Amino acid sequence: MCELDYRVKDVIFVANGRDHTMTGKSGLRYGGTLNRLSANFNDVACVYVILTSEHKTVYVGETGELATRLQNHHKRSCWSEKGASYVFVHLQPLSTEANRQQVEADILANYHFPCND
């Protein structure tokens, strides 16, 4: 698996999150931001991880349209039941769905995600 540089100047990401890293089972570290789940996001391509306030993992997913996906997610009630309050976002603006699914699978294999069951 190769790592790509996803720094793109014209991608605007609204969230004001803190820098954070998630590690895949492969040992690769995925950089991103940790944001309140209630933050306003743009429709950007990314892999995202839903977390509790104690940073326990709840759900991992991938999307080409983050804002739309978070608003209309079929697992949102599970997130609430688990006390989700944060979302880690690993931006991948130049990725294909297959690229994002590969990162998602790597992260999924390294943590327990009760809402992915």
C-alpha beads as a LAMMPS data file, in Angstrom:
LAMMPS data file: protein, C-alpha beads

117 atoms
116 bonds

1 atom types
1 bond types

-500.0 500.0 xlo xhi
-500.0 500.0 ylo yhi
-500.0 500.0 zlo zhi

Masses

1 110.0

Atoms # bond

1 1 1 0.000 0.000 0.000
2 1 1 1.445 3.380 -0.911
3 1 1 0.810 6.606 0.949
4 1 1 -0.306 9.601 -1.068
5 1 1 0.073 13.278 -0.266
6 1 1 -3.484 14.561 0.180
7 1 1 -2.614 18.213 0.847
8 1 1 -4.772 20.107 -1.616
9 1 1 -4.990 23.894 -1.332
10 1 1 -8.490 24.232 -2.770
11 1 1 -10.125 21.723 -0.419
12 1 1 -11.868 23.605 2.357
13 1 1 -12.594 21.574 5.441
14 1 1 -14.723 23.290 8.074
15 1 1 -14.382 21.793 11.508
16 1 1 -11.494 23.404 13.461
17 1 1 -10.376 20.014 14.741
18 1 1 -7.252 18.998 16.624
19 1 1 -4.535 16.933 14.956
20 1 1 -4.975 13.241 15.684
21 1 1 -3.698 9.897 14.371
22 1 1 -5.298 6.480 13.983
23 1 1 -3.148 3.394 13.394
24 1 1 -4.125 0.568 11.073
25 1 1 -3.421 -3.105 11.699
26 1 1 -0.691 -2.778 9.065
27 1 1 1.126 -0.335 11.344
28 1 1 0.432 2.610 9.041
29 1 1 -0.531 5.786 10.886
30 1 1 -3.306 7.868 9.360
31 1 1 -3.189 11.561 10.189
32 1 1 -6.263 13.691 10.431
33 1 1 -8.311 15.860 12.723
34 1 1 -10.462 15.104 15.749
35 1 1 -13.666 17.138 15.644
36 1 1 -16.891 17.426 17.573
37 1 1 -19.552 15.328 15.858
38 1 1 -21.754 18.452 15.888
39 1 1 -19.233 20.470 13.809
40 1 1 -20.091 21.706 10.326
41 1 1 -18.333 19.731 7.598
42 1 1 -18.042 20.066 3.845
43 1 1 -18.740 17.213 1.456
44 1 1 -15.173 15.918 1.197
45 1 1 -13.789 12.427 0.536
46 1 1 -12.375 10.794 3.641
47 1 1 -12.223 7.884 6.032
48 1 1 -13.904 8.785 9.326
49 1 1 -14.012 7.240 12.790
50 1 1 -16.780 7.967 15.294
51 1 1 -15.528 8.135 18.910
52 1 1 -16.873 8.699 22.420
53 1 1 -15.702 11.553 24.648
54 1 1 -13.241 9.027 26.159
55 1 1 -11.955 8.385 22.606
56 1 1 -13.346 4.845 22.475
57 1 1 -14.000 3.787 18.902
58 1 1 -17.635 3.381 17.864
59 1 1 -17.751 3.214 14.059
60 1 1 -15.455 3.515 11.030
61 1 1 -16.564 4.356 7.520
62 1 1 -15.569 5.966 4.246
63 1 1 -17.348 8.435 2.048
64 1 1 -16.958 10.787 -0.874
65 1 1 -19.325 13.297 0.786
66 1 1 -18.690 13.631 4.524
67 1 1 -21.331 16.229 5.466
68 1 1 -24.119 14.391 3.660
69 1 1 -23.028 11.004 5.001
70 1 1 -22.892 12.103 8.640
71 1 1 -26.309 13.791 8.478
72 1 1 -28.089 10.804 6.956
73 1 1 -26.181 7.853 8.409
74 1 1 -28.123 4.614 9.020
75 1 1 -26.020 3.855 12.148
76 1 1 -26.530 7.268 13.801
77 1 1 -28.828 5.829 16.494
78 1 1 -26.137 3.278 17.418
79 1 1 -23.606 6.117 17.713
80 1 1 -25.928 7.923 20.130
81 1 1 -26.471 4.774 22.201
82 1 1 -22.682 4.414 22.562
83 1 1 -22.214 8.064 23.579
84 1 1 -20.451 9.258 20.426
85 1 1 -19.351 12.861 20.482
86 1 1 -16.287 13.056 18.202
87 1 1 -15.349 12.213 14.643
88 1 1 -11.792 11.622 13.443
89 1 1 -11.424 12.607 9.794
90 1 1 -8.625 11.369 7.534
91 1 1 -9.025 13.466 4.378
92 1 1 -8.535 11.708 1.030
93 1 1 -9.690 14.238 -1.579
94 1 1 -7.950 12.560 -4.527
95 1 1 -8.903 9.005 -3.613
96 1 1 -11.173 6.463 -5.207
97 1 1 -13.759 4.544 -3.217
98 1 1 -11.443 1.504 -3.384
99 1 1 -8.565 3.541 -1.869
100 1 1 -10.778 4.698 0.999
101 1 1 -12.103 1.178 1.582
102 1 1 -8.524 -0.076 1.919
103 1 1 -7.752 2.490 4.645
104 1 1 -11.124 1.794 6.318
105 1 1 -10.382 -1.959 6.404
106 1 1 -6.907 -1.362 7.862
107 1 1 -8.302 0.779 10.695
108 1 1 -11.275 -1.560 11.212
109 1 1 -8.903 -4.506 11.747
110 1 1 -7.013 -2.689 14.531
111 1 1 -9.815 -1.541 16.865
112 1 1 -13.207 -2.701 18.134
113 1 1 -16.113 -0.877 16.477
114 1 1 -19.431 -1.925 18.085
115 1 1 -21.571 -0.089 15.526
116 1 1 -19.815 -1.816 12.602
117 1 1 -20.992 -5.226 13.862

Bonds

1 1 1 2
2 1 2 3
3 1 3 4
4 1 4 5
5 1 5 6
6 1 6 7
7 1 7 8
8 1 8 9
9 1 9 10
10 1 10 11
11 1 11 12
12 1 12 13
13 1 13 14
14 1 14 15
15 1 15 16
16 1 16 17
17 1 17 18
18 1 18 19
19 1 19 20
20 1 20 21
21 1 21 22
22 1 22 23
23 1 23 24
24 1 24 25
25 1 25 26
26 1 26 27
27 1 27 28
28 1 28 29
29 1 29 30
30 1 30 31
31 1 31 32
32 1 32 33
33 1 33 34
34 1 34 35
35 1 35 36
36 1 36 37
37 1 37 38
38 1 38 39
39 1 39 40
40 1 40 41
41 1 41 42
42 1 42 43
43 1 43 44
44 1 44 45
45 1 45 46
46 1 46 47
47 1 47 48
48 1 48 49
49 1 49 50
50 1 50 51
51 1 51 52
52 1 52 53
53 1 53 54
54 1 54 55
55 1 55 56
56 1 56 57
57 1 57 58
58 1 58 59
59 1 59 60
60 1 60 61
61 1 61 62
62 1 62 63
63 1 63 64
64 1 64 65
65 1 65 66
66 1 66 67
67 1 67 68
68 1 68 69
69 1 69 70
70 1 70 71
71 1 71 72
72 1 72 73
73 1 73 74
74 1 74 75
75 1 75 76
76 1 76 77
77 1 77 78
78 1 78 79
79 1 79 80
80 1 80 81
81 1 81 82
82 1 82 83
83 1 83 84
84 1 84 85
85 1 85 86
86 1 86 87
87 1 87 88
88 1 88 89
89 1 89 90
90 1 90 91
91 1 91 92
92 1 92 93
93 1 93 94
94 1 94 95
95 1 95 96
96 1 96 97
97 1 97 98
98 1 98 99
99 1 99 100
100 1 100 101
101 1 101 102
102 1 102 103
103 1 103 104
104 1 104 105
105 1 105 106
106 1 106 107
107 1 107 108
108 1 108 109
109 1 109 110
110 1 110 111
111 1 111 112
112 1 112 113
113 1 113 114
114 1 114 115
115 1 115 116
116 1 116 117
